[in-house]
Amino acid sequence: MRSVKALRLPAVLLCFFSSLTAAPKLRLVTTTVGPITVATGGNGPAQTVEAYNAGDGALSLSLSVASSVTWLGASVGTPRACSTRAGNCIPLQFALNTAALSAGSQTAIVTVNDPNAIDAPQTITVTVQIGSGIPNSVDVYVAPGSTRDTRFATNGSLNSQATTQDGTRWLSLVLDGTGSFRFPVPYRIHVAPPAGMAEGTFTGSVTITGSSFAGDNKTVPVTMRVTTQPIIQASTDRLRVRVAQGAPPLASLVSVTNLGQGTLAVQSVSTSGGAWLTAANSVIGVLVTVDPGTMAVGTYSGSVSIVSNAVNGTIAVPVDFEVIAKSGPVIRYQGAVNNGTFAPGEPVARGDVVALMGEQFAFSSNAGHAPPLDTQIGTTTVLVNGNAAPMYYSLYQQIAFQMPVDAPIGTALVQVQRDGINSNTVSVDVVDRAPRIGMLNIGNFGTIVNARDNSLPLPSSYQIPGFATHPAQSGDVLTIYAIGLGPTNPVVATGAPAPFPAATLTVTPVINVGGSIGGTAVTPFFAGLSPTYAGLYQLNLTIPDNVPKGIVELSIAWSDVASNSVEIAIQ
């Protein structure tokens, strides 16, 4: 069996990584400020976020804000005792010079950096609401028996009274989950027509009192349009993209959801703002592409219009595009994530497939080849604790690599090197087993294949190019693809292809079909690495007769850890 040789690193780089083990580690008590409600024409109250060192040595912090943001002043204060934890913290102080701002919401991003610290830079989002953030009116489409919410936040608690013209109790003001020290306070105007309510237009109002901010005390007229037609909603109300000069075109997915009834059909998409912005409809949503080309450093605005058969007509998604100067690669804080669910802050396993999130990793899209994997793709290398790790691919914003199977349990330090330029260093916790079932990015359905006909066990209404889709049945054999399932026998070297006969798990899990409570526990007849692949596991099971039917949950469990839950369709 072939194994991957580690890239020989210069002695100076090895010394650099040795010093990182004694480096400071940046932590922020919070990464969001606001929204802070400020009266029009006035300045907002000063705000403070505390930073602290979770490592060794001492932090030397600096703050930066985009030059276009003139209303926010940021400075680093003198270390002092922390207000919410033991030890010393560094206060990061923000002055809200908002007197010249017009009514509405404004957001700024503050970058907190220390070039010598692990897990730096990080960002803090500061949002101010000039004038009341409570909407002046609400007008929504909603299906009978469903709900719609209009969300806002205030600086304090509110009193309210909801009335409806028809006398039906379909309207209310709801306080979202909050505690005694939560600030700001989140609310939502909640519209909920009964299931038997007839189609038509209904009106009501919410009278709000008790706010210390005078502009919040008002009556909000509400129009509810009950319909049995499709209602379209985009996955984001605004798309923000940042790309460096010279980078390849970058695509983002804007998915659309039908909040109503019937079948939603996107009919066309179009863009405005310039040739740098294009969009195309696909089976998984609208692909929005930005291309920096030869554009100058700066910010640009555009919009994507989505036309459908929905009752609420054409919807628009604004696009904020920032072109920055080319520099070194940057890994996002908590940017080393498992390649199954991509959830930040979770541990990864030895031998796991790990995705790195950030920017300027590569200025061309480069895919690796079949195992054994290379430790360099194009001009990009990933270093784990100072050693080059095998890679699957290298893109501008994302890299996939394999965590070494012999990585020490505990904290691993990860860095990217591109064109001889080193990135910042981030930390990630490494454990023996961190099971994650892959996701199809379609609802909550997982990467599961029915061996009977290589179909996907989804409802037949889902159309996936290249695959048949239909529910599975009792007696069918399913193959579940997953990562992070832990040690195997034999041990397979990092980056090497899994053998056949296969490397099986040293501890066999159970598969819960239908949920851990009320479902059926099934023992797979095979559980191990998927032959010829690196880091990919598969579990094979036969669906028994007594499993729940319909759209059911499925997860993998050991005595001490369980995977994420995904959905499959069984009939």
C-alpha positions in Angstrom: 0.0 0.0 0.0 1.3 3.4 -0.9 1.4 6.2 1.7 1.8 9.9 1.3 5.2 11.4 2.2 5.2 14.5 4.3 6.4 17.6 2.6 9.9 18.5 3.9 9.6 21.9 5.6 12.4 24.5 6.1 13.8 24.5 9.6 12.7 28.1 10.1 9.1 27.1 9.5 9.3 24.3 11.9 10.6 26.7 14.5 7.8 29.0 13.7 5.2 26.3 14.5 7.0 25.3 17.7 6.6 28.9 18.8 2.9 28.8 18.0 2.3 26.2 20.8 3.2 29.0 23.3 1.3 31.7 21.4 -1.6 33.8 22.6 -5.1 32.7 21.5 -7.7 35.3 20.8 -11.2 35.0 22.3 -14.1 37.5 22.2 -17.0 37.4 24.7 -19.4 38.3 21.9 -19.1 39.0 18.2 -22.2 41.1 17.7 -23.3 44.5 19.0 -26.8 45.6 18.6 -29.0 46.5 16.9 -28.8 49.6 19.1 -31.8 51.9 18.6 -30.7 55.6 18.3 -32.9 58.6 17.9 -32.6 60.3 14.5 -30.1 63.1 14.8 -28.4 61.8 17.9 -25.3 59.8 18.8 -25.6 56.3 20.2 -24.3 55.2 23.6 -20.8 53.9 23.7 -20.4 50.1 23.5 -17.8 47.7 24.7 -16.8 44.1 23.7 -14.3 42.2 25.9 -11.5 40.2 24.5 -9.3 37.8 26.4 -6.3 35.5 25.9 -7.1 31.8 26.1 -3.4 30.9 25.3 0.0 31.9 26.5 2.0 35.1 26.2 0.1 38.4 25.8 -2.3 39.8 23.2 -1.4 42.8 21.2 -4.7 43.8 19.5 -5.5 46.3 16.8 -8.9 47.2 15.4 -9.8 48.2 11.8 -13.0 49.4 10.2 -13.7 50.0 6.5 -12.8 53.6 5.5 -16.4 54.0 4.1 -17.8 53.6 7.6 -17.5 57.0 9.2 -20.0 56.7 12.0 -18.1 54.1 14.1 -15.0 54.8 16.1 -13.1 51.8 17.4 -10.2 51.7 20.0 -8.5 49.2 22.2 -8.7 50.0 25.9 -6.5 49.2 28.9 -6.7 45.6 30.3 -8.9 45.2 33.3 -10.9 42.5 35.2 -13.4 40.8 33.0 -17.1 41.6 33.7 -18.5 38.1 32.9 -15.6 35.7 33.6 -12.6 35.3 35.8 -9.3 36.8 34.8 -8.4 39.9 32.8 -10.0 41.2 29.6 -9.1 43.9 27.0 -12.0 46.2 26.4 -12.7 47.0 22.7 -14.5 50.3 22.7 -16.9 51.6 20.1 -18.2 55.1 19.7 -21.4 55.5 17.8 -21.1 58.8 16.0 -24.5 58.4 14.3 -25.9 62.0 14.4 -25.6 62.4 10.6 -27.2 59.1 9.7 -30.6 58.9 8.0 -33.4 56.7 9.5 -32.9 53.0 8.9 -30.4 50.2 9.8 -26.6 50.5 9.4 -24.1 47.7 9.9 -20.3 47.9 10.2 -17.7 45.1 10.5 -14.8 45.6 12.9 -11.7 43.4 12.4 -9.9 42.4 15.6 -6.3 41.3 14.9 -3.1 40.2 16.4 -0.6 38.9 13.8 1.0 36.7 16.4 -2.1 35.2 18.0 -3.9 31.9 17.2 -7.5 32.3 16.0 -6.9 35.9 14.8 -8.3 37.8 13.1 -11.9 37.8 14.2 -14.7 40.2 13.4 -17.4 42.0 15.4 -20.6 43.1 13.7 -22.0 46.4 15.0 -25.5 47.3 14.0 -27.4 50.5 14.7 -31.1 51.3 14.1 -31.6 55.0 13.5 -35.2 55.7 14.5 -37.6 53.0 15.5 -36.9 49.4 14.3 -40.5 48.5 14.6 -42.1 48.4 11.2 -44.6 51.1 10.3 -46.8 48.5 8.7 -46.9 44.8 7.9 -48.3 43.2 4.7 -47.8 39.5 4.3 -49.1 36.5 2.2 -49.8 33.4 4.2 -51.4 30.0 3.6 -54.3 28.8 5.8 -53.0 26.8 8.8 -49.4 28.2 8.5 -47.7 31.2 10.0 -45.6 34.2 9.1 -43.4 36.4 11.3 -42.0 39.9 11.0 -39.0 40.2 13.3 -37.5 43.3 15.0 -35.5 44.2 18.1 -35.8 46.9 20.7 -33.7 48.3 23.5 -36.2 47.2 26.1 -39.5 45.4 26.9 -42.8 46.3 25.3 -46.5 46.2 26.1 -48.8 45.4 23.2 -52.5 44.8 22.3 -53.4 43.1 19.0 -56.8 43.5 17.4 -58.3 42.1 14.2 -61.2 43.5 12.2 -62.9 40.1 11.8 -62.5 39.2 15.5 -60.5 36.1 14.8 -57.3 35.7 17.0 -54.8 35.4 14.1 -52.5 38.3 15.2 -50.1 38.7 18.1 -46.8 40.2 19.2 -44.5 37.5 20.5 -41.4 37.9 22.6 -38.7 35.6 21.4 -36.5 33.5 23.8 -34.8 35.9 26.1 -33.3 36.2 29.6 -32.9 38.9 32.2 -29.6 40.1 30.7 -30.4 39.7 27.0 -29.9 42.9 25.0 -31.4 43.9 22.6 -34.8 42.3 23.1 -36.2 40.3 20.1 -39.8 40.4 19.1 -41.9 39.3 16.2 -45.3 40.2 14.8 -47.0 36.8 14.4 -49.7 36.1 11.9 -51.4 32.7 12.1 -54.6 32.1 10.1 -56.6 29.0 11.2 -56.5 26.0 8.8 -60.1 26.5 7.7 -59.8 30.2 7.1 -61.1 31.3 3.6 -58.9 33.0 1.1 -59.0 36.8 1.2 -57.5 39.9 2.7 -57.8 40.5 6.5 -56.7 43.5 8.5 -55.7 44.2 12.1 -53.3 46.2 14.2 -50.8 45.9 17.0 -50.6 48.8 19.4 -47.3 49.0 21.2 -46.6 50.9 24.4 -44.2 51.0 27.3 -41.0 51.6 25.3 -38.4 54.0 26.7 -37.7 55.0 23.1 -40.6 57.2 22.1 -40.5 56.2 18.4 -41.4 52.6 19.3 -44.7 53.5 20.9 -47.1 53.4 18.0 -49.9 51.4 16.3 -48.7 49.0 13.5 -51.4 48.2 10.9 -51.2 44.6 9.7 -52.6 43.2 6.4 -52.9 39.4 6.1 -53.5 38.0 2.6 -54.6 34.4 3.0 -53.9 32.4 -0.2 -53.7 28.8 -1.4 -51.2 29.8 -4.1 -47.4 29.5 -3.9 -45.5 32.1 -1.9 -41.8 32.6 -2.7 -39.1 33.5 -0.2 -35.4 33.7 -0.8 -32.8 32.2 1.6 -31.3 35.6 2.2 -32.6 39.1 2.1 -29.2 40.5 1.0 -26.1 38.8 -0.5 -22.7 40.1 0.6 -19.6 38.9 -1.3 -16.0 39.9 -0.9 -13.4 38.9 -3.6 -9.8 39.9 -4.2 -8.5 41.3 -7.4 -7.4 38.6 -9.8 -9.7 35.9 -8.3 -11.8 33.6 -10.5 -15.5 34.2 -10.7 -17.2 33.2 -7.4 -20.7 31.6 -7.3 -23.1 31.8 -4.4 -26.4 29.8 -4.0 -29.6 31.6 -3.2 -32.2 29.0 -2.6 -36.0 29.7 -2.7 -38.7 28.2 -0.6 -42.4 27.9 -1.1 -44.1 29.2 2.1 -47.5 28.6 0.5 -49.4 25.8 -1.2 -49.3 24.4 -4.7 -46.0 24.0 -6.7 -43.5 26.9 -6.9 -41.8 27.3 -10.3 -39.1 29.9 -10.9 -39.6 31.2 -14.4 -36.6 33.5 -15.0 -33.8 35.4 -13.2 -32.1 38.6 -14.2 -29.5 41.0 -12.8 -28.8 44.7 -12.6 -25.7 46.6 -11.5 -23.1 45.7 -14.1 -21.4 43.0 -16.1 -19.7 41.7 -12.9 -23.0 40.2 -11.8 -24.8 37.2 -13.4 -27.4 34.7 -12.3 -28.8 31.4 -13.5 -31.7 29.2 -12.3 -30.8 25.6 -11.4 -32.6 22.7 -9.7 -31.0 23.6 -6.4 -31.7 27.3 -6.5 -30.4 30.5 -8.1 -26.6 30.5 -8.7 -25.4 34.1 -8.4 -21.9 34.7 -9.8 -19.6 37.7 -9.3 -16.5 38.2 -11.4 -13.9 40.8 -10.2 -12.2 40.7 -13.6 -10.1 43.9 -13.8 -12.3 45.9 -11.4 -10.7 48.4 -9.1 -10.7 48.0 -5.4 -14.0 49.3 -4.0 -17.6 48.5 -3.3 -20.3 47.8 -5.9 -24.0 47.3 -5.7 -26.4 45.2 -7.8 -29.5 43.1 -7.6 -30.9 39.7 -8.6 -34.6 39.6 -9.7 -36.4 36.2 -9.4 -39.6 35.8 -11.4 -41.9 32.9 -10.4 -45.5 31.8 -10.4 -45.8 32.9 -6.7 -48.7 35.2 -5.7 -46.2 37.7 -4.3 -44.6 38.1 -7.7 -41.0 39.0 -8.5 -38.6 39.2 -5.5 -35.3 41.1 -5.5 -32.1 40.1 -3.7 -29.7 43.1 -3.3 -26.0 42.2 -3.9 -23.2 44.0 -2.1 -19.9 43.3 -3.8 -16.5 44.3 -2.4 -13.3 44.0 -4.4 -10.2 44.0 -2.2 -6.5 44.0 -3.0 -4.8 40.6 -3.4 -2.8 39.5 -0.3 -2.1 36.4 1.7 -4.6 33.6 2.5 -6.8 34.1 5.5 -8.6 31.3 7.4 -11.9 32.3 9.0 -12.2 32.1 12.8 -13.5 28.5 13.5 -13.0 28.0 9.8 -11.7 24.4 10.2 -14.9 22.3 10.0 -16.0 18.8 9.2 -16.8 18.3 5.6 -20.2 16.8 6.3 -22.3 19.5 8.1 -19.7 22.3 8.0 -20.8 23.4 11.5 -18.3 25.8 13.1 -16.9 25.1 16.5 -17.4 21.4 16.4 -14.4 18.9 16.9 -13.1 16.8 14.1 -11.8 13.3 14.2 -8.5 11.8 13.4 -8.5 10.9 9.7 -11.5 13.2 9.2 -12.2 15.1 5.9 -11.9 18.7 7.0 -13.0 21.8 5.1 -11.2 25.1 5.6 -13.2 28.3 5.1 -11.7 31.7 4.3 -10.4 33.6 1.4 -7.5 33.9 -1.1 -6.6 30.2 -0.7 -6.1 29.8 -4.5 -6.6 32.0 -7.5 -7.6 29.1 -9.7 -9.9 26.2 -9.0 -7.8 23.1 -8.5 -9.1 19.5 -7.8 -6.8 16.8 -6.5 -6.7 13.3 -7.9 -7.8 10.0 -6.6 -5.8 8.6 -3.5 -3.0 8.6 -2.6 -3.6 12.3 -2.1 -1.0 15.0 -2.7 0.1 17.4 0.0 0.1 20.3 -2.4 -2.5 21.3 -5.0 -1.4 24.1 -7.4 0.6 26.5 -5.2 -1.4 25.7 -2.0 -0.5 23.6 1.0 -2.3 23.0 4.3 -0.1 22.6 7.4 -1.4 20.7 10.5 0.8 21.2 13.5 3.6 22.2 11.1 3.3 19.2 8.7 1.8 19.2 5.3 -1.6 17.4 5.1 -3.1 15.5 2.1 -5.6 17.6 0.1 -8.7 16.9 -1.9 -9.2 20.3 -3.6 -8.2 23.9 -3.3 -10.6 26.8 -4.2 -10.6 30.5 -3.6 -12.7 30.3 -0.4 -12.5 26.7 0.5 -10.0 23.8 0.9 -10.6 20.2 1.8 -7.8 18.2 3.5 -7.5 15.0 5.6 -6.7 15.4 9.3 -3.8 13.0 9.9 -4.9 9.7 11.3 -2.2 10.0 14.0 -2.9 13.6 14.9 -2.7 14.1 18.7 -5.9 14.2 20.6 -6.5 17.8 21.7 -5.9 21.1 19.9 -4.5 21.1 16.4 -3.1 24.2 14.7 -3.9 24.7 11.0 -2.4 27.1 8.5 -2.5 27.6 4.8 0.5 28.4 2.6 -0.1 29.8 -0.9 2.7 31.1 -3.2 5.1 31.0 -0.3 2.8 33.2 1.8 1.6 31.9 5.2 -1.9 32.5 6.4 -3.0 33.1 10.0 -3.3 30.1 12.3 -6.5 28.7 13.6 -7.2 26.0 16.1 -9.5 23.0 16.0 -10.2 20.3 18.5 -9.3 16.7 17.5 -11.1 13.7 19.0 -11.1 10.0 18.3 -14.6 9.9 16.8 -16.8 12.8 15.5 -19.4 11.1 13.3 -21.1 13.2 10.6 -23.4 12.0 7.8 -23.0 14.0 4.6 -25.7 16.3 3.5 -27.3 16.6 0.0 -28.1 20.3 0.5 -31.7 19.5 -0.2 -33.8 19.9 3.0 -32.2 17.7 5.7 -31.7 14.7 3.4 -28.4 12.9 3.8 -25.9 11.2 1.5 -27.7 7.9 1.4 -28.0 5.6 -1.7 -30.4 2.7 -2.3 -28.3 -0.2 -3.6 -31.4 -1.7 -5.3 -31.2 0.8 -8.2 -28.7 3.5 -7.0 -31.6 5.8 -6.3 -31.8 8.5 -3.6 -34.4 7.7 -0.8 -36.2 11.0 -1.2 -39.8 11.8 -2.1 -40.4 11.2 -5.8 -41.2 14.9 -6.2 -37.6 15.8 -5.8 -35.7 16.0 -9.1 -31.9 15.5 -8.9 -30.0 15.4 -12.2 -28.3 12.0 -12.7 -30.3 10.2 -10.0 -33.7 8.5 -9.6 -35.5 9.6 -6.5 -38.2 7.6 -4.7 -38.8 6.3 -1.1 -37.0 3.2 0.1 -38.9 0.1 1.1 -38.5 -2.6 3.7 -35.8 -5.1 2.5 -33.9 -2.5 0.5 -30.2 -2.2 1.2 -29.0 1.4 2.0 -25.5 2.7 1.8 -24.8 5.7 4.2 -21.8 7.8 3.4 -20.2 9.5 6.4 -17.0 10.9 7.8 -15.3 11.0 11.2 -16.4 7.5 12.3 -13.1 6.6 14.1 -10.4 3.9 14.1 -10.4 1.0 11.7 -8.8 -2.4 11.4 -6.4 -2.3 9.6 -5.3 1.3 10.1 -5.1 3.1 6.8 -2.4 5.7 6.4 -3.3 9.4 6.0 -4.1 10.2 2.4 -4.0 6.5 1.3 -6.9 4.7 -0.4 -9.0 2.4 1.7 -8.2 -1.2 0.9 -10.5 -4.0 -0.4 -11.2 -6.2 1.5 -12.2 -3.2 3.5 -10.9 -1.6 6.7 -13.8 -2.0 9.2 -14.6 0.0 12.3 -13.1 -1.3 15.6 -16.4 -0.5 17.3 -19.6 -1.0 15.3 -22.4 1.6 15.9 -26.1 1.2 15.6 -28.2 3.1 13.1 -31.4 4.7 14.5 -34.1 4.8 11.8 -37.1 6.9 12.8 -35.3 8.7 15.7 -33.7 7.5 18.9 -37.1 7.5 20.6 -39.8 5.5 19.0 -37.6 4.4 16.1 -35.8 1.2 15.2 -32.2 0.5 16.0 -30.5 -1.4 13.1 -27.0 -3.0 13.2 -25.3 -2.4 9.8 -23.9 -5.5 8.2 -20.8 -3.5 7.1 -19.3 -0.4 8.7 -15.9 0.9 7.7 -13.9 2.9 5.2 -15.3 3.0 1.6 -12.8 1.1 -0.6 -10.5 3.2 -2.8 -11.4 6.4 -1.0 -9.5 8.4 1.6 -11.3 9.4 4.8 -14.8 8.4 3.5 -16.8 5.8 5.5 -19.8 3.8 4.5 -22.4 1.8 6.4 -24.6 -0.8 4.8 -27.9 -1.9 6.3 -31.0 -3.7 5.3 -34.3 -1.8 6.1 -36.3 -4.1 8.4 -40.1 -4.4 8.3 -40.7 -2.6 11.6 -39.2 0.8 10.7 -41.4 3.9 10.8 -42.8 5.1 7.4 -42.8 8.5 5.8 -40.1 11.1 6.1 -38.1 9.7 9.0 -34.9 10.7 10.8 -31.7 8.6 10.6 -28.6 8.8 12.7 -25.5 6.8 13.7 -24.8 6.2 17.4 -22.2 4.7 19.7 -22.5 4.5 23.5 -20.8 7.8 23.9 -21.4 9.8 20.8 -24.0 10.2 18.0 -23.9 11.7 14.5 -26.2 14.4 13.1 -29.7 13.4 12.2 -30.7 13.3 8.5 -33.9 12.5 6.8 -34.8 9.7 4.4 -38.1 8.7 2.8 -39.5 5.2 3.5 -42.8 3.8 2.3 
